[in-house]
Protein backbone atom coordinates (compact mmCIF):
# COMPACT_ATOMS: atom_id res chain seq x y z
CA UNK A 1 0.00 0.00 0.00
CA UNK A 2 1.03 3.60 -0.54
CA UNK A 3 1.06 4.30 3.21
CA UNK A 4 3.48 1.39 3.78
CA UNK A 5 5.83 2.69 1.10
CA UNK A 6 5.84 6.11 2.75
CA UNK A 7 6.82 4.51 6.06
CA UNK A 8 9.68 2.60 4.42
CA UNK A 9 10.85 5.71 2.58
CA UNK A 10 10.75 7.88 5.71
CA UNK A 11 12.67 5.28 7.71
CA UNK A 12 15.46 5.06 5.10
CA UNK A 13 15.55 8.83 4.66
CA UNK A 14 15.71 9.40 8.43
CA UNK A 15 18.56 6.91 8.76
CA UNK A 16 20.56 8.59 5.98
CA UNK A 17 19.81 12.03 7.46
CA UNK A 18 21.50 11.05 10.74
CA UNK A 19 18.35 10.51 12.81
CA UNK A 20 17.92 7.53 15.15
CA UNK A 21 15.90 4.69 13.65
CA UNK A 22 14.46 1.50 15.17
CA UNK A 23 15.79 -1.63 13.49
CA UNK A 24 15.63 -5.23 14.68
CA UNK A 25 14.66 -4.15 18.19
CA UNK A 26 17.62 -1.72 18.43
CA UNK A 27 18.05 1.99 17.94
CA UNK A 28 20.64 2.75 15.27
CA UNK A 29 22.13 5.92 13.85
CA UNK A 30 24.78 6.52 11.19
CA UNK A 31 26.48 8.97 13.56
CA UNK A 32 27.58 6.10 15.83
CA UNK A 33 30.64 5.43 13.67
CA UNK A 34 32.82 7.79 11.57
CA UNK A 35 32.25 5.61 8.46
CA UNK A 36 28.66 4.82 9.39
CA UNK A 37 27.04 6.89 6.66
CA UNK A 38 29.40 5.61 3.93
CA UNK A 39 28.70 2.04 4.97
CA UNK A 40 24.93 2.54 4.92
CA UNK A 41 25.05 4.29 1.53
CA UNK A 42 27.00 1.34 0.12
CA UNK A 43 24.81 -1.39 1.62
CA UNK A 44 21.56 0.36 0.76
CA UNK A 45 22.56 0.75 -2.91
CA UNK A 46 23.59 -2.91 -2.98
CA UNK A 47 20.25 -3.88 -1.42
CA UNK A 48 18.28 -2.01 -4.10
CA UNK A 49 20.17 -3.89 -6.84
CA UNK A 50 19.66 -7.21 -5.00
CA UNK A 51 15.94 -6.52 -4.92
CA UNK A 52 15.99 -6.16 -8.69
CA UNK A 53 17.96 -9.37 -9.04
CA UNK A 54 15.79 -11.41 -6.65
CA UNK A 55 12.43 -9.76 -5.99
CA UNK A 56 11.71 -8.24 -9.43
CA UNK A 57 13.08 -11.33 -11.17
CA UNK A 58 10.35 -13.40 -9.45
CA UNK A 59 7.57 -10.78 -9.25
CA UNK A 60 7.83 -8.40 -12.20
CA UNK A 61 5.34 -5.87 -10.80
CA UNK A 62 7.57 -5.34 -7.75
CA UNK A 63 9.81 -3.15 -9.94
CA UNK A 64 7.53 -0.14 -9.43
CA UNK A 65 7.24 0.17 -5.62
CA UNK A 66 10.97 -0.57 -5.20
CA UNK A 67 11.91 1.87 -7.97
CA UNK A 68 9.83 4.76 -6.67
CA UNK A 69 11.53 4.53 -3.25
CA UNK A 70 14.98 4.16 -4.85
CA UNK A 71 14.34 7.16 -7.12
CA UNK A 72 13.20 9.33 -4.21
CA UNK A 73 16.17 8.39 -2.03
CA UNK A 74 18.53 8.99 -4.99
CA UNK A 75 17.07 12.50 -5.39
CA UNK A 76 17.78 13.49 -1.76
CA UNK A 77 20.99 11.45 -1.35
CA UNK A 78 22.82 11.44 -4.73
CA UNK A 79 25.62 9.26 -3.32
CA UNK A 80 23.16 6.35 -3.13
CA UNK A 81 22.48 6.77 -6.86
CA UNK A 82 26.18 6.67 -7.78
CA UNK A 83 26.65 3.50 -5.73
CA UNK A 84 23.43 1.98 -7.10
CA UNK A 85 24.79 2.37 -10.65
CA UNK A 86 28.16 0.93 -9.60
CA UNK A 87 26.55 -2.21 -8.11
CA UNK A 88 24.13 -2.50 -11.03
CA UNK A 89 26.85 -2.21 -13.70
CA UNK A 90 29.01 -4.79 -11.94
CA UNK A 91 26.23 -7.34 -11.54
CA UNK A 92 24.57 -6.64 -14.88
CA UNK A 93 27.04 -5.22 -17.45
CA UNK A 94 24.14 -5.04 -19.96
CA UNK A 95 22.75 -2.12 -17.94
CA UNK A 96 25.74 0.01 -19.06
CA UNK A 97 25.24 -1.43 -21.79
CA UNK A 98 28.51 -3.28 -22.21
CA UNK A 99 29.35 -6.77 -23.45
CA UNK A 100 32.72 -7.70 -21.92
CA UNK A 101 35.15 -9.28 -24.39
CA UNK A 102 37.26 -12.30 -23.51
CA UNK A 103 40.82 -11.04 -23.02
CA UNK A 104 43.97 -13.12 -23.20
CA UNK A 105 44.92 -14.51 -19.80
CA UNK A 106 41.36 -14.36 -18.41
CA UNK A 107 40.09 -17.73 -17.19
CA UNK A 108 36.74 -18.98 -18.51
CA UNK A 109 35.32 -18.87 -14.99
CA UNK A 110 36.42 -15.27 -14.50
CA UNK A 111 34.99 -14.33 -17.90
CA UNK A 112 31.63 -15.93 -17.08
CA UNK A 113 31.52 -13.83 -13.91
CA UNK A 114 32.29 -10.69 -15.92
CA UNK A 115 29.28 -11.51 -18.14
CA UNK A 116 27.11 -11.57 -15.01
CA UNK A 117 26.83 -15.33 -14.50
CA UNK A 118 26.94 -16.80 -11.00
CA UNK A 119 29.69 -19.41 -10.85
CA UNK A 120 29.82 -21.78 -7.86
CA UNK A 121 32.43 -24.55 -7.59
CA UNK A 122 33.34 -24.00 -11.26
CA UNK A 123 29.69 -24.63 -12.20
CA UNK A 124 27.94 -21.92 -14.17
CA UNK A 125 24.28 -21.14 -13.44
CA UNK A 126 21.56 -22.24 -15.85
CA UNK A 127 20.85 -19.84 -18.73
CA UNK A 128 17.19 -19.28 -17.83
CA UNK A 129 18.11 -18.43 -14.21
CA UNK A 130 20.77 -16.02 -15.46
CA UNK A 131 18.34 -14.31 -17.86
CA UNK A 132 15.72 -14.03 -15.11
CA UNK A 133 18.17 -12.18 -12.85
CA UNK A 134 19.33 -9.85 -15.65
CA UNK A 135 15.68 -9.14 -16.54
CA UNK A 136 14.90 -8.25 -12.94
CA UNK A 137 17.74 -5.73 -12.78
CA UNK A 138 16.94 -4.17 -16.17
CA UNK A 139 13.24 -3.90 -15.26
CA UNK A 140 14.13 -2.16 -11.99
CA UNK A 141 16.44 0.26 -13.84
CA UNK A 142 13.74 0.93 -16.48
CA UNK A 143 11.25 1.70 -13.69
CA UNK A 144 13.62 4.01 -11.77
CA UNK A 145 14.37 6.30 -14.75
CA UNK A 146 10.67 7.11 -15.22
CA UNK A 147 9.45 7.34 -11.60
CA UNK A 148 9.62 10.18 -9.10
CA UNK A 149 8.86 10.06 -5.42
CA UNK A 150 5.48 11.88 -5.35
CA UNK A 151 6.15 13.71 -2.07
CA UNK A 152 9.55 15.08 -3.06
CA UNK A 153 10.68 18.46 -4.33
CA UNK A 154 8.64 19.13 -7.48
CA UNK A 155 11.09 21.81 -8.65
CA UNK A 156 14.18 19.63 -9.08
CA UNK A 157 14.82 17.37 -12.05
CA UNK A 158 14.85 13.58 -11.91
CA UNK A 159 18.30 12.45 -10.67
CA UNK A 160 18.60 9.89 -13.50
CA UNK A 161 15.71 10.46 -15.89
CA UNK A 162 14.38 9.23 -19.21
CA UNK A 163 17.26 10.71 -21.20
CA UNK A 164 19.38 7.91 -19.69
CA UNK A 165 16.82 5.39 -20.96
CA UNK A 166 16.97 6.88 -24.43
CA UNK A 167 20.75 6.72 -24.35
CA UNK A 168 20.70 3.09 -23.14
CA UNK A 169 18.37 2.11 -25.98
CA UNK A 170 20.46 3.91 -28.61
CA UNK A 171 23.66 2.33 -27.34
CA UNK A 172 22.10 -1.15 -27.31
CA UNK A 173 21.17 -0.73 -30.98
CA UNK A 174 24.73 0.36 -31.81
CA UNK A 175 26.13 -2.93 -30.48
CA UNK A 176 26.22 -6.32 -32.12
CA UNK A 177 23.38 -8.35 -30.59
CA UNK A 178 23.99 -11.33 -28.30
CA UNK A 179 21.81 -14.42 -28.71
CA UNK A 180 19.11 -14.67 -26.01
CA UNK A 181 20.36 -11.71 -23.96
CA UNK A 182 19.64 -8.81 -26.35
CA UNK A 183 16.07 -9.83 -27.26
CA UNK A 184 15.21 -10.54 -23.62
CA UNK A 185 16.52 -7.25 -22.26
CA UNK A 186 15.18 -5.02 -25.05
CA UNK A 187 11.74 -6.55 -24.45
CA UNK A 188 11.98 -6.07 -20.67
CA UNK A 189 13.17 -2.50 -21.01
CA UNK A 190 10.53 -1.44 -23.55
CA UNK A 191 7.71 -3.21 -21.73
CA UNK A 192 8.50 -1.30 -18.52
CA UNK A 193 9.62 2.05 -19.88
CA UNK A 194 8.36 2.17 -23.48
CA UNK A 195 5.17 4.05 -22.58
CA UNK A 196 7.14 6.80 -20.79
CA UNK A 197 9.70 7.04 -23.63
CA UNK A 198 6.90 7.20 -26.21
CA UNK A 199 5.28 10.17 -24.41
CA UNK A 200 8.61 11.95 -24.00
CA UNK A 201 10.15 11.41 -27.46
CA UNK A 202 7.07 10.88 -29.67
CA UNK A 203 8.08 10.87 -33.38
CA UNK A 204 11.72 10.10 -32.57
CA UNK A 205 10.62 7.14 -30.48
CA UNK A 206 8.55 5.61 -33.28
CA UNK A 207 11.49 6.03 -35.68
CA UNK A 208 13.57 4.05 -33.19
CA UNK A 209 10.89 1.33 -32.98
CA UNK A 210 10.80 1.05 -36.79
CA UNK A 211 14.58 0.82 -36.88
CA UNK A 212 14.42 -2.05 -34.37
CA UNK A 213 11.86 -3.93 -36.44
CA UNK A 214 13.38 -3.34 -39.87
CA UNK A 215 17.07 -3.40 -39.13
CA UNK A 216 17.96 -4.67 -35.68
CA UNK A 217 15.48 -7.51 -35.24
CA UNK A 218 16.75 -9.40 -38.34
CA UNK A 219 20.28 -9.12 -36.91
CA UNK A 220 19.18 -10.72 -33.64
CA UNK A 221 17.29 -13.38 -35.60
CA UNK A 222 20.41 -14.22 -37.61
CA UNK A 223 22.37 -15.24 -34.50
CA UNK A 224 19.51 -17.01 -32.66
CA UNK A 225 19.44 -20.80 -32.60
CA UNK A 226 16.17 -22.79 -32.59
CA UNK A 227 16.48 -23.43 -28.84
CA UNK A 228 16.58 -19.70 -28.08
CA UNK A 229 13.48 -18.68 -30.03
CA UNK A 230 11.24 -18.02 -27.01
CA UNK A 231 12.59 -14.60 -26.07
CA UNK A 232 12.84 -13.58 -29.72
CA UNK A 233 9.21 -14.44 -30.50
CA UNK A 234 7.98 -12.61 -27.39
CA UNK A 235 9.90 -9.53 -28.47
CA UNK A 236 8.64 -9.80 -32.06
CA UNK A 237 4.99 -10.03 -30.96
CA UNK A 238 5.44 -7.03 -28.65
CA UNK A 239 7.03 -4.96 -31.45
CA UNK A 240 4.33 -5.85 -33.99
CA UNK A 241 1.47 -5.04 -31.61
CA UNK A 242 2.95 -1.70 -30.58
CA UNK A 243 3.66 -0.61 -34.15
CA UNK A 244 0.22 -1.74 -35.33
CA UNK A 245 -1.63 0.13 -32.58
CA UNK A 246 0.80 3.09 -32.55
CA UNK A 247 0.75 2.73 -28.79
CA UNK A 248 2.84 1.17 -26.03
CA UNK A 249 0.56 0.16 -23.18
CA UNK A 250 1.17 1.28 -19.61
CA UNK A 251 3.21 -1.45 -17.94
CA UNK A 252 1.40 -3.96 -15.74
CA UNK A 253 1.83 -3.01 -12.10
CA UNK A 254 2.49 0.71 -12.77
CA UNK A 255 1.55 2.82 -9.74
CA UNK A 256 -1.67 4.80 -10.33
CA UNK A 257 -2.57 7.87 -8.27
CA UNK A 258 -5.13 5.77 -6.33
CA UNK A 259 -2.24 3.63 -5.02
CA UNK A 260 -1.00 6.55 -2.89
CA UNK A 261 -4.38 6.79 -1.18
CA UNK A 262 -4.09 3.16 -0.01
C-alpha positions in Angstrom: 0.0 0.0 0.0 1.0 3.6 -0.5 1.1 4.3 3.2 3.5 1.4 3.8 5.8 2.7 1.1 5.8 6.1 2.8 6.8 4.5 6.1 9.7 2.6 4.4 10.8 5.7 2.6 10.7 7.9 5.7 12.7 5.3 7.7 15.5 5.1 5.1 15.6 8.8 4.7 15.7 9.4 8.4 18.6 6.9 8.8 20.6 8.6 6.0 19.8 12.0 7.5 21.5 11.1 10.7 18.4 10.5 12.8 17.9 7.5 15.1 15.9 4.7 13.6 14.5 1.5 15.2 15.8 -1.6 13.5 15.6 -5.2 14.7 14.7 -4.1 18.2 17.6 -1.7 18.4 18.0 2.0 17.9 20.6 2.8 15.3 22.1 5.9 13.9 24.8 6.5 11.2 26.5 9.0 13.6 27.6 6.1 15.8 30.6 5.4 13.7 32.8 7.8 11.6 32.3 5.6 8.5 28.7 4.8 9.4 27.0 6.9 6.7 29.4 5.6 3.9 28.7 2.0 5.0 24.9 2.5 4.9 25.1 4.3 1.5 27.0 1.3 0.1 24.8 -1.4 1.6 21.6 0.4 0.8 22.6 0.8 -2.9 23.6 -2.9 -3.0 20.2 -3.9 -1.4 18.3 -2.0 -4.1 20.2 -3.9 -6.8 19.7 -7.2 -5.0 15.9 -6.5 -4.9 16.0 -6.2 -8.7 18.0 -9.4 -9.0 15.8 -11.4 -6.7 12.4 -9.8 -6.0 11.7 -8.2 -9.4 13.1 -11.3 -11.2 10.3 -13.4 -9.5 7.6 -10.8 -9.3 7.8 -8.4 -12.2 5.3 -5.9 -10.8 7.6 -5.3 -7.8 9.8 -3.1 -9.9 7.5 -0.1 -9.4 7.2 0.2 -5.6 11.0 -0.6 -5.2 11.9 1.9 -8.0 9.8 4.8 -6.7 11.5 4.5 -3.3 15.0 4.2 -4.8 14.3 7.2 -7.1 13.2 9.3 -4.2 16.2 8.4 -2.0 18.5 9.0 -5.0 17.1 12.5 -5.4 17.8 13.5 -1.8 21.0 11.4 -1.3 22.8 11.4 -4.7 25.6 9.3 -3.3 23.2 6.4 -3.1 22.5 6.8 -6.9 26.2 6.7 -7.8 26.6 3.5 -5.7 23.4 2.0 -7.1 24.8 2.4 -10.6 28.2 0.9 -9.6 26.6 -2.2 -8.1 24.1 -2.5 -11.0 26.8 -2.2 -13.7 29.0 -4.8 -11.9 26.2 -7.3 -11.5 24.6 -6.6 -14.9 27.0 -5.2 -17.5 24.1 -5.0 -20.0 22.8 -2.1 -17.9 25.7 0.0 -19.1 25.2 -1.4 -21.8 28.5 -3.3 -22.2 29.3 -6.8 -23.4 32.7 -7.7 -21.9 35.1 -9.3 -24.4 37.3 -12.3 -23.5 40.8 -11.0 -23.0 44.0 -13.1 -23.2 44.9 -14.5 -19.8 41.4 -14.4 -18.4 40.1 -17.7 -17.2 36.7 -19.0 -18.5 35.3 -18.9 -15.0 36.4 -15.3 -14.5 35.0 -14.3 -17.9 31.6 -15.9 -17.1 31.5 -13.8 -13.9 32.3 -10.7 -15.9 29.3 -11.5 -18.1 27.1 -11.6 -15.0 26.8 -15.3 -14.5 26.9 -16.8 -11.0 29.7 -19.4 -10.9 29.8 -21.8 -7.9 32.4 -24.6 -7.6 33.3 -24.0 -11.3 29.7 -24.6 -12.2 27.9 -21.9 -14.2 24.3 -21.1 -13.4 21.6 -22.2 -15.9 20.8 -19.8 -18.7 17.2 -19.3 -17.8 18.1 -18.4 -14.2 20.8 -16.0 -15.5 18.3 -14.3 -17.9 15.7 -14.0 -15.1 18.2 -12.2 -12.8 19.3 -9.9 -15.7 15.7 -9.1 -16.5 14.9 -8.3 -12.9 17.7 -5.7 -12.8 16.9 -4.2 -16.2 13.2 -3.9 -15.3 14.1 -2.2 -12.0 16.4 0.3 -13.8 13.7 0.9 -16.5 11.2 1.7 -13.7 13.6 4.0 -11.8 14.4 6.3 -14.7 10.7 7.1 -15.2 9.5 7.3 -11.6 9.6 10.2 -9.1 8.9 10.1 -5.4 5.5 11.9 -5.4 6.1 13.7 -2.1 9.6 15.1 -3.1 10.7 18.5 -4.3 8.6 19.1 -7.5 11.1 21.8 -8.7 14.2 19.6 -9.1 14.8 17.4 -12.0 14.9 13.6 -11.9 18.3 12.5 -10.7 18.6 9.9 -13.5 15.7 10.5 -15.9 14.4 9.2 -19.2 17.3 10.7 -21.2 19.4 7.9 -19.7 16.8 5.4 -21.0 17.0 6.9 -24.4 20.8 6.7 -24.4 20.7 3.1 -23.1 18.4 2.1 -26.0 20.5 3.9 -28.6 23.7 2.3 -27.3 22.1 -1.2 -27.3 21.2 -0.7 -31.0 24.7 0.4 -31.8 26.1 -2.9 -30.5 26.2 -6.3 -32.1 23.4 -8.3 -30.6 24.0 -11.3 -28.3 21.8 -14.4 -28.7 19.1 -14.7 -26.0 20.4 -11.7 -24.0 19.6 -8.8 -26.4 16.1 -9.8 -27.3 15.2 -10.5 -23.6 16.5 -7.3 -22.3 15.2 -5.0 -25.0 11.7 -6.5 -24.5 12.0 -6.1 -20.7 13.2 -2.5 -21.0 10.5 -1.4 -23.6 7.7 -3.2 -21.7 8.5 -1.3 -18.5 9.6 2.0 -19.9 8.4 2.2 -23.5 5.2 4.1 -22.6 7.1 6.8 -20.8 9.7 7.0 -23.6 6.9 7.2 -26.2 5.3 10.2 -24.4 8.6 12.0 -24.0 10.2 11.4 -27.5 7.1 10.9 -29.7 8.1 10.9 -33.4 11.7 10.1 -32.6 10.6 7.1 -30.5 8.6 5.6 -33.3 11.5 6.0 -35.7 13.6 4.1 -33.2 10.9 1.3 -33.0 10.8 1.0 -36.8 14.6 0.8 -36.9 14.4 -2.1 -34.4 11.9 -3.9 -36.4 13.4 -3.3 -39.9 17.1 -3.4 -39.1 18.0 -4.7 -35.7 15.5 -7.5 -35.2 16.8 -9.4 -38.3 20.3 -9.1 -36.9 19.2 -10.7 -33.6 17.3 -13.4 -35.6 20.4 -14.2 -37.6 22.4 -15.2 -34.5 19.5 -17.0 -32.7 19.4 -20.8 -32.6 16.2 -22.8 -32.6 16.5 -23.4 -28.8 16.6 -19.7 -28.1 13.5 -18.7 -30.0 11.2 -18.0 -27.0 12.6 -14.6 -26.1 12.8 -13.6 -29.7 9.2 -14.4 -30.5 8.0 -12.6 -27.4 9.9 -9.5 -28.5 8.6 -9.8 -32.1 5.0 -10.0 -31.0 5.4 -7.0 -28.7 7.0 -5.0 -31.5 4.3 -5.9 -34.0 1.5 -5.0 -31.6 3.0 -1.7 -30.6 3.7 -0.6 -34.2 0.2 -1.7 -35.3 -1.6 0.1 -32.6 0.8 3.1 -32.5 0.7 2.7 -28.8 2.8 1.2 -26.0 0.6 0.2 -23.2 1.2 1.3 -19.6 3.2 -1.5 -17.9 1.4 -4.0 -15.7 1.8 -3.0 -12.1 2.5 0.7 -12.8 1.5 2.8 -9.7 -1.7 4.8 -10.3 -2.6 7.9 -8.3 -5.1 5.8 -6.3 -2.2 3.6 -5.0 -1.0 6.6 -2.9 -4.4 6.8 -1.2 -4.1 3.2 0.0 
